[in-house]
Amino acid sequence: MPQPTKGPRLGGGPAHERLLLANLATALFTHKRITTTETKAKRLRPLAERLITFAKRGDLHARRRVMTVIRDKSAVHELFTEIAPLVAEREGGYTRITKVGYRKGDNAPMAVIELVLEPVNPKPKSAKKTAAAAPAAAPVEEAAAEEAVVEEVVADDTVEESSTDESSTEAPAEDAAADEAPAEDEAK
């Protein structure tokens, strides 16, 4: 069973609040920005963002889920065909609330809630993050480089050992032949 939100409802009962928020969402999707009280804008934001997320999915089930909240077919059509493609790259934060002062009649705090339809600019990577990432990656690269050097040194040592073994076995024979040659010369 859904747990109701705490505090007084907008406009009285829960059914009236649902209707009020549905009408605000319809107006928001139709006009792209509306001026209302801060409280209504803050209550509208999660509903509008959830409906836009459904519109980004774009399938029939999502359209029917949105139609349970917004009864105006033209507003739902506009949401799915115009608004959803504009926010397709955005990962949330589809609405913006800006406070605009107080209403003249009853001094109620007013706000403008609007859709954020600008294209998403990827954040440039800060120097701190790239500098922190480079040293973190460097020890791994250095360790890999050291392992490669150690493997090369071990491979060179085995090659040198095998070549020194061959030369050491040949060297005494050559030395012996060299030693015999002067002995033969002296005998003559």
C-alpha positions as CSV (number, residue, x, y, z in Angstrom):
1,M,0.0,0.0,0.0
2,P,1.5,3.4,-0.9
3,Q,2.4,5.5,2.0
4,P,1.1,9.1,1.7
5,T,3.4,12.0,1.9
6,K,3.5,13.9,5.2
7,G,2.0,17.2,5.8
8,P,-1.0,19.0,4.2
9,R,-2.0,18.2,0.7
10,L,-2.1,20.7,-2.1
11,G,-5.8,21.7,-2.5
12,G,-7.3,19.4,0.1
13,G,-7.5,15.7,-0.5
14,P,-5.2,13.2,-2.3
15,A,-7.5,12.9,-5.3
16,H,-7.6,16.7,-5.8
17,E,-3.8,16.8,-5.4
18,R,-3.4,14.2,-8.1
19,L,-5.7,16.2,-10.5
20,L,-3.9,19.4,-9.7
21,L,-0.5,17.9,-10.4
22,A,-1.7,16.3,-13.6
23,N,-3.0,19.6,-14.8
24,L,0.2,21.4,-13.9
25,A,2.2,18.6,-15.8
26,T,-0.1,19.0,-18.8
27,A,0.5,22.8,-18.8
28,L,4.3,22.3,-18.4
29,F,4.5,19.9,-21.3
30,T,2.3,22.1,-23.5
31,H,4.0,25.5,-22.7
32,K,7.5,24.3,-21.7
33,R,7.4,26.6,-18.7
34,I,4.8,27.7,-16.2
35,T,4.7,30.1,-13.2
36,T,3.2,28.7,-10.1
37,T,3.9,28.7,-6.3
38,E,7.1,27.2,-5.1
39,T,5.3,24.4,-3.2
40,K,3.4,23.3,-6.3
41,A,6.6,23.5,-8.4
42,K,8.5,21.4,-5.9
43,R,5.7,18.8,-5.8
44,L,5.4,18.8,-9.6
45,R,9.1,18.2,-10.3
46,P,9.3,14.5,-9.4
47,L,6.1,13.7,-11.3
48,A,7.2,15.6,-14.5
49,E,10.7,14.0,-14.4
50,R,9.2,10.5,-14.1
51,L,6.8,11.1,-17.0
52,I,9.7,12.4,-19.1
53,T,11.6,9.2,-18.3
54,F,8.7,7.2,-19.5
55,A,8.6,9.2,-22.7
56,K,12.3,8.5,-23.3
57,R,11.5,4.8,-23.3
58,G,8.9,5.5,-26.0
59,D,7.1,2.2,-26.1
60,L,3.4,1.6,-25.9
61,H,3.4,0.5,-22.3
62,A,5.2,3.8,-21.3
63,R,2.7,5.8,-23.3
64,R,-0.2,4.1,-21.5
65,R,1.4,4.7,-18.1
66,V,1.8,8.4,-19.0
67,M,-1.9,8.5,-20.2
68,T,-3.0,7.4,-16.7
69,V,-1.7,10.6,-15.3
70,I,-2.1,13.1,-18.2
71,R,-5.5,12.8,-19.9
72,D,-4.8,15.2,-22.7
73,K,-3.7,13.2,-25.7
74,S,-2.2,16.2,-27.5
75,A,0.1,16.9,-24.4
76,V,1.2,13.2,-24.3
77,H,1.9,13.3,-28.1
78,E,4.0,16.4,-27.7
79,L,5.8,14.8,-24.7
80,F,6.7,11.7,-26.7
81,T,7.4,13.3,-30.1
82,E,9.0,16.7,-29.3
83,I,10.3,16.7,-25.7
84,A,11.7,13.1,-25.3
85,P,14.1,13.4,-28.3
86,L,15.4,16.7,-27.0
87,V,16.3,15.2,-23.6
88,A,17.4,11.7,-24.9
89,E,21.1,12.3,-24.0
90,R,20.3,13.8,-20.6
91,E,20.4,11.5,-17.6
92,G,18.0,13.3,-15.4
93,G,17.4,16.9,-14.3
94,Y,14.8,17.6,-17.0
95,T,13.2,20.5,-15.1
96,R,14.5,23.7,-13.6
97,I,12.9,25.7,-10.8
98,T,13.6,29.4,-10.5
99,K,12.2,31.6,-7.7
100,V,10.7,34.8,-9.0
101,G,9.5,36.7,-5.9
102,Y,6.1,37.0,-4.2
103,R,2.6,37.2,-5.6
104,K,1.0,40.6,-5.3
105,G,-2.4,39.5,-3.9
106,D,-1.5,37.1,-1.1
107,N,2.3,37.4,-1.0
108,A,2.8,33.7,-1.9
109,P,6.3,32.8,-3.0
110,M,6.2,32.2,-6.7
111,A,8.5,30.1,-9.0
112,V,8.9,29.3,-12.6
113,I,9.3,25.6,-13.5
114,E,10.6,25.0,-17.0
115,L,11.9,22.1,-19.1
116,V,15.6,22.0,-19.6
117,L,15.8,21.4,-23.4
118,E,19.3,22.6,-24.1
119,P,21.7,19.9,-25.4
120,V,23.9,18.3,-22.8
121,N,27.5,19.5,-22.8
122,P,29.9,16.9,-21.4
123,K,31.8,18.2,-18.4
124,P,35.5,18.8,-19.2
125,K,37.7,16.6,-17.1
126,S,39.4,18.6,-14.4
127,A,43.1,18.7,-14.1
128,K,42.9,17.3,-10.6
129,K,41.0,14.2,-11.7
130,T,43.3,13.5,-14.7
131,A,46.4,14.1,-12.5
132,A,45.0,11.8,-9.9
133,A,44.2,9.2,-12.5
134,A,47.6,9.3,-14.1
135,P,49.6,8.5,-11.0
136,A,47.1,5.8,-10.1
137,A,47.6,4.2,-13.5
138,A,51.4,4.8,-13.5
139,P,52.3,2.3,-10.7
140,V,50.5,-0.4,-12.6
141,E,52.3,0.5,-15.8
142,E,55.6,0.8,-14.0
143,A,55.1,-2.6,-12.4
144,A,54.3,-4.1,-15.8
145,A,57.3,-2.4,-17.3
146,E,59.5,-3.7,-14.5
147,E,58.2,-7.2,-15.0
148,A,59.0,-7.0,-18.7
149,V,62.6,-5.7,-17.9
150,V,63.1,-8.5,-15.4
151,E,61.9,-11.1,-17.9
152,E,64.3,-9.6,-20.5
153,V,67.2,-9.7,-18.1
154,V,66.4,-13.3,-17.1
155,A,66.2,-14.3,-20.8
156,D,69.5,-12.4,-21.5
157,D,71.2,-14.1,-18.6
158,T,70.2,-17.6,-19.8
159,V,71.4,-16.8,-23.3
160,E,74.7,-15.4,-21.9
161,E,75.1,-18.4,-19.6
162,S,74.6,-20.8,-22.4
163,S,77.1,-18.9,-24.6
164,T,79.6,-18.6,-21.8
165,D,79.2,-22.3,-21.2
166,E,80.0,-23.1,-24.8
167,S,82.9,-20.7,-24.9
168,S,84.3,-22.0,-21.6
169,T,84.3,-25.5,-23.0
170,E,85.9,-24.4,-26.2
171,A,88.3,-22.0,-24.6
172,P,90.3,-24.7,-22.8
173,A,90.6,-26.7,-25.9
174,E,91.9,-23.7,-27.8
175,D,94.2,-22.9,-24.9
176,A,95.5,-26.5,-24.9
177,A,96.0,-26.3,-28.7
178,A,97.8,-23.0,-28.3
179,D,99.9,-24.5,-25.5
180,E,100.8,-27.5,-27.6
181,A,101.7,-25.4,-30.6
182,P,104.7,-23.6,-28.9
183,A,105.8,-26.9,-27.5
184,E,105.9,-28.4,-31.0
185,D,107.8,-25.4,-32.2
186,E,110.4,-25.8,-29.5
187,A,110.8,-29.5,-30.3
188,K,111.7,-28.7,-33.8
